[in-house]
Amino acid sequence: MAAKILLVEDSDSQLKFLKDGLLSNGFEVETATNGAEAYKKLFEFVPDLVLSDIMMPAIDGYQLCRLVKSKEETKRIPVILLTILDKKIDSFWGKKAGAQLFLSKSIDMDELVSNINATLRRYPVSDEYKEKIASQATPDNSAQSQLNTILNDLLLKSVFANEFRNLSDFLNYERILVEKLFSLLSSFVEYTVAGVYFASPDDYSENILYIDTLGRNLSKNLLSDIQYDFFRKLADIKTINDTKFEVVRILLGKEIDYTFTDMKSKIIIPLVFDKKLIGGICFYTRSDADYASFRYFDIMISELLAIFKMKYQYTEKEFMSVLDGLTGLYNRRQFELGLEQEYNRTKRHPADFSLAMLDIDFFKKVNDTYGHQYGDYVLKTVSDLMKASFRKTDLLFRYGGEELVMIMPETNIEGALIPVQRLRRSVEEYAFEYNGVKAKVTVSIGLTMNFQDFKTSAEMLKSADEALYTAKESGRNRVIVYDGNNAKDSI
């Protein structure tokens, strides 16, 4: 059975030349002289392939192709576009319109037929599919009207996507980004409460659900329930602790006593990239709503994912710049900044804070005996034990080499001794083993706090270093406390 070709060409001479050539090569051919006529004949003739000129009045070949490919009932019909245009942008636009091939009008008939046969083999249209097309009524509304609908839809999608992409200007300013995002979301999504959460690569960072109530003064109980509900959903992907919510825009006024059970509809959308949770959004409403059926739901999620991905990667880059690559602890530069900041804070607002300095005992011997890879393993393991021994509010750093330091805000010597001794015992009791080689590892620790006679943060650091020196000189595997005048053993 001969393959059916719908030939679309507005030039009479070119139309005759192409038709005669196709007929002589055994194809069944139907012709149309413009895009509107061609679209009607799709349903009457039901071709195996459309071969169309591009440069035509009213509806050109690009638009005809877009119209064919946008309709479920015709999109499987392959389209080849013929043109005198030869710039790359023309080929690009033809492919974006959905065409299977973009060929020059100067092509000879044998090569054209070869390309048509190859396209027919690659994109066969089944008899069942053609029967469905034939069973469709010929469209009553004009091709131009349908094309206008498609183009308007494409324009709206483009504008919609661009609105989200404009938010990338605020990636460095989280609060402004959140406000702009809520302003955009509230312009086309119906909700009573919406939430946005940006995940951080820093496990010690706050997990904040930014909440928008459209200015309503809603009860804290409702918002707490939404916070719990939201993070419980995300917990299926990642363990999240220490969560809180923050209302972004709220007007003063009487509190509205909505409850969680008043929220008839909701949707919680985790945003995941490269198997990592990078954030999430949620919508809750007192009315019945099917958020997933929203016209541009997929575009919204795609654009949100792109924004959250850029935000996460920016945060990750900033975060990694302050970390030590081996241990995952903050680096020395961050320690110097953190110590100075904490020291100055407690001078302005008097409060205790403690500082501990740790050294891995006989670390050089470990390196010399077992190799530097074993030394890296020990250093990384001790750092992990440190993370497990201290609070999230404590700040942990690699000072240099095998020396680690800990800043413990709002903590006096007695309070600091608890996690410091816990860490010392954890290292002593840990079964270090790498590549089948076992080793015994201990640590020495010097501990101090911000006594009033310290005039600078450097003096405080020096006191911790002196206590550490005493710990090493007096037998190692111990904590030595600097008590304001000298160092003494805490054991």
Secondary structure, 3 states (H helix, E strand, C coil): CCCEEEEECCCHHHHHHHHHHHHHCCCEEEEECCHHHHHHHHHHHCCCEEEEECCCCCCCHHHHHHHHHHCCCCCCCCEEEEECCCCHHHHHHHHHCCCCEEEECCCCHHHHHHHHHHHHHHCCCCHHHHHHHHHCCCCCCCHHHHHHHHHHHHHHHHHHHHHHHHHHHHCCCHHHHHHHHHHHHCCCCCCCEEEEEECCCCCCCCEEEEEECCECCECHHHHHHHHHHHHHHHCCCCCCCCEEEEECCECCCCCECCCHHHCCEEEEEEEEECCEEEEEEEEEECCCCCHHHCCCHHHHHHHHHHHHHHHHHHHHHHHHCCECCCCCCECHHHHHHHHHHHHHHHHHCCCCEEEEEEEECCHHHHHHHHCHHHHHHHHHHHHHHHHHHCCCCCEEEEEECCEEEEEEECCCHHHHHHHHHHHHHHHHHCCEEECCEEECCCEEEEEEECCCCCCCHHHHHHHHHHHHHHHHHCCCCCEEEECCCCEEECC
